[in-house]
Every structure is written in structure tokens, then in C-alpha cells.
Amino acid sequence: MSASKKPPIDPVRWQPPSVDPLPDLPPAELTVVPLPGNAPEDVVVDADGAVWTGVDDGRILRIPADGGDPVAVATTEGRPLGLHVAHDGRILVCTSPGGLRSLDPASGTLETLVAEVDDRRLMFCSNVTQSPDGTIYFTESTSAFSYAHFKGAVMEARPRGSLFRRDAEGTVLTAVPGLYFANGVTPTADGSALVFAETMGRRLSKFWLTGERAGTVTPLRENLPGHPDNLSTGADGRIWCAMVSPLNAAAEWLAPRWPALRKLLWKLPDTLQPQIKPEVWAVAFDPDSGEVVAGLRTEHPQFGMVTGLVEAGGRLWMGCIGFPAVAHCALPL
């Protein structure tokens, strides 16, 4: 977290969702790939098999498909978060602060696509995807804080997140407002819906793009026993979900109680606030039933706090916010 002065928070009493357990998941043998930068929050793979990620100093890194050393292709203003390989090969990059940008992978040129929404600065552009018709959808985790102070959004417990859409002409509209820390977003394999995650809400939902339900939201999986982060769609249509952490008992206890307690806690150093346990946790859900179809859960001394993931070449690649590395393993079946 940034050492800059913390902004004030305005917390409310909030009752966290109940908890429905997930099936036990097996461990996996990880291959850890060290990076010349910390906290690669998301990871994507382009058509040539190169792996892309962004680290906390603003650099966008490309790891060659042959496994060579990572190369810095560009540096963003703001912290790079969610990434997506667009239909035309550009890399879409969420930054906080800064907004939504696109990167030309050949030249390293960055272009700002969205800097403002609803006549205000886009504070916490979190994750991005593209529907089959080319429309770009992206999330904002909270309109009140940037990534540097993301814990403020958790402390407030206010539904300040949204899902937005940007059409080919550049018009941006709100698709779904009032979300509890909106995060990952990915299309279903058939293009009928988007699946999006609410990290605080501990749920996955579907925003329908086609058919009679177009424009509506339905639940896919609720009451998760941990906090979902970025999402991706697997080759067989499964929805991969990075689980950044299990529940924090202290945070769950505080949420429905006196807001003044959280105001006091927010003023304390980070080391005295609830901490994230650095697990390696990834879950794949059926896009129709929401049932668990695959996954892994383990610990590793050089990797943890998984925030992004993607299938590529029979492997599951993962990014994290806990270490200066990405990792991959055999695709869990």
C-alpha cells in the first residue's frame, strides 16, 4: 500500500453474507517465475503464447513464449491491474488511478480509452474484458478510493462499485451499479452473458447480454468462503476464479458493528489491520450451474494471494499481489 496520507472513510454497518463451503481442492506443483517487479496483479496470454502482466511500479511486462527473461514493454501512469487481450491484439489495461488504457504490443504505445465516468475521475478501474461484438466491459471496484487505499473500501463496506460498458464510438454507460467491490469480469463461452465478481460481496453473478434476460443480473455462486478476484474463461467454458484470500475473522466481526471502530482502525498502521493470508487458491465454476468443476488450493513460500489467472497451453498461469513472481501449474482437471 502507498505511504501517502490515507483519505477519510465513511463506514456503515454491514452484514456480510453467510458462508457456504466449497469442496476440498487438491494441491498443485507450482512453477514459480520470478519477475523484476512486485505484485503482478493479473496475467494474460496473447495469440503468440507470450505472457503479459503488470507490476506495481507501472511497468507492463511480457514473458516470451519460449520462457525467456521478462521484458518491460511500457510504463503506465497509475498501478496496472486487470488486463485483457483485445480482438485486435491490443492489450487492454486497467490502471488505478488513471482509468482504462490500451497498449500496442509492438510499439509499446499507450492510449487512454476511459479516464472519466459520470463526469468524475475513474478511481479504481479493476478488470476488463470484451464481448463477442467488440464492446468493452470494465469494472470499477470503488468510486471513492484508488488501489493504493483499497482497504478503505473494505473498511467502509459501501456498495460503490460498478460494471461499465464502452461501445465502439467510445460512449461509456453504467451496466450494473451498486456493487460491493466489483472485480473480475469475463464472458461466457457462448457470449450470452458476462460473469463478474464482487470481492466483498463474496459472489459471482451473470450480466446477460442476449435473449429475454438481456440487461439483467442473476446469481451464479453466492456465499463464497473467500474473496473472489479476477476471472477468466477456460477452453471448455469453465469460469476460473482467483480467490485472493479466505475470510478474515476480524474483518467479518467488525462489519456489522459500530462504524466508529473501523474509523479508528483505519487510522492505525497497516501492520495492525486485518491481514491477507498468502494462499494459492483457484476455483473453476460451471458457467450454468455455478458448481465447482476443478481447482487447486495450497501454499508456497514464494507465491501467494492469487489475483489473476488464465489457461494457456495446458497450464494455468496465475498472478498475485503477495510476491514478485507469477506461477503456473498443470491445468487442474
Rosetta blueprint (number, residue, H / E / L):
1 M L
2 S L
3 A L
4 S L
5 K L
6 K L
7 P L
8 P L
9 I L
10 D L
11 P L
12 V L
13 R L
14 W L
15 Q L
16 P L
17 P L
18 S L
19 V L
20 D L
21 P L
22 L L
23 P L
24 D L
25 L L
26 P L
27 P L
28 A L
29 E L
30 L L
31 T E
32 V E
33 V E
34 P E
35 L L
36 P L
37 G L
38 N L
39 A L
40 P L
41 E L
42 D L
43 V E
44 V E
45 V E
46 D L
47 A L
48 D L
49 G L
50 A L
51 V E
52 W E
53 T E
54 G E
55 V L
56 D L
57 D L
58 G L
59 R E
60 I E
61 L E
62 R E
63 I E
64 P L
65 A L
66 D L
67 G L
68 G L
69 D L
70 P L
71 V E
72 A E
73 V E
74 A E
75 T E
76 T L
77 E L
78 G L
79 R E
80 P E
81 L E
82 G E
83 L E
84 H E
85 V E
86 A L
87 H L
88 D L
89 G L
90 R L
91 I E
92 L E
93 V E
94 C E
95 T E
96 S E
97 P L
98 G L
99 G E
100 L E
101 R E
102 S E
103 L E
104 D L
105 P L
106 A L
107 S L
108 G L
109 T L
110 L E
111 E E
112 T E
113 L E
114 V E
115 A L
116 E E
117 V E
118 D L
119 D L
120 R E
121 R E
122 L L
123 M L
124 F L
125 C E
126 S E
127 N E
128 V E
129 T E
130 Q E
131 S L
132 P L
133 D L
134 G L
135 T L
136 I E
137 Y E
138 F E
139 T E
140 E E
141 S L
142 T L
143 S L
144 A L
145 F L
146 S L
147 Y H
148 A H
149 H H
150 F H
151 K H
152 G H
153 A H
154 V H
155 M H
156 E H
157 A L
158 R L
159 P L
160 R L
161 G E
162 S E
163 L E
164 F E
165 R E
166 R E
167 D L
168 A L
169 E L
170 G L
171 T L
172 V E
173 L E
174 T E
175 A E
176 V E
177 P E
178 G E
179 L E
180 Y L
181 F L
182 A E
183 N E
184 G E
185 V E
186 T E
187 P E
188 T L
189 A L
190 D L
191 G L
192 S L
193 A E
194 L E
195 V E
196 F E
197 A E
198 E E
199 T L
200 M L
201 G L
202 R L
203 R E
204 L E
205 S E
206 K E
207 F E
208 W E
209 L L
210 T L
211 G L
212 E L
213 R L
214 A L
215 G L
216 T L
217 V E
218 T E
219 P E
220 L E
221 R E
222 E L
223 N L
224 L L
225 P L
226 G E
227 H E
228 P E
229 D E
230 N E
231 L E
232 S E
233 T E
234 G L
235 A L
236 D L
237 G L
238 R L
239 I E
240 W E
241 C E
242 A E
243 M E
244 V E
245 S E
246 P E
247 L L
248 N L
249 A H
250 A H
251 A H
252 E H
253 W H
254 L H
255 A L
256 P L
257 R L
258 W L
259 P H
260 A H
261 L H
262 R H
263 K H
264 L H
265 L H
266 W H
267 K H
268 L L
269 P L
270 D H
271 T H
272 L H
273 Q L
274 P L
275 Q L
276 I L
277 K L
278 P L
279 E L
280 V E
281 W E
282 A E
283 V E
284 A E
285 F E
286 D L
287 P L
288 D L
289 S L
290 G L
291 E L
292 V E
293 V E
294 A E
295 G E
296 L E
297 R E
298 T E
299 E L
300 H E
301 P L
302 Q L
303 F E
304 G L
305 M L
306 V E
307 T E
308 G E
309 L E
310 V E
311 E E
312 A E
313 G L
314 G L
315 R E
316 L E
317 W E
318 M E
319 G E
320 C E
321 I L
322 G L
323 F L
324 P L
325 A E
326 V E
327 A E
328 H E
329 C E
330 A E
331 L L
332 P L
333 L L
